[in-house]
Amino acid sequence: MSPPPSFTTTPPADDRLGAIVTTLLPDFPALDGSDRDTVERDVRAYVAGQIAAMPRFLRLPFRAALAAFELVAVVRYGRRFANLPAEHRAAYVASWSGAPVAAMRDFVKLVRSTALLVYFDHPLVRVRLDEELGAGGSNGAFAGE
């Protein structure tokens, strides 16, 4: 069995998953361009690593849902999800989040919850949160205290 992917190295990637992760990340706190790129890359890699580490009986249905997500985007918009304008990507993810089919909602919930957990725990984001909220405002929660 191979070791898990590192936090900063993208596993044999799936730009479909990466595009979903990037779409789900918040704009808060404000990060400069290079920090934002670093955080997005690290979060995409971490989420992809978590999916890759799933047991096969969970990973295979996830991969099927990812393929369905992409296929429906192509049917609906005529192009792959990653190639959609940002506002269409956000609207498409929102449509899956509120879909009447539980599997569609759960697919987005899995990616969103993992991505947000890692995003808000990323050192660059934590530093910016401490700066924006002030040392007393965070109560040390973001500084790991």
Order of alpha helices (4+ residues) and beta strands (2+ residues): alpha-alpha-alpha-alpha-alpha-alpha
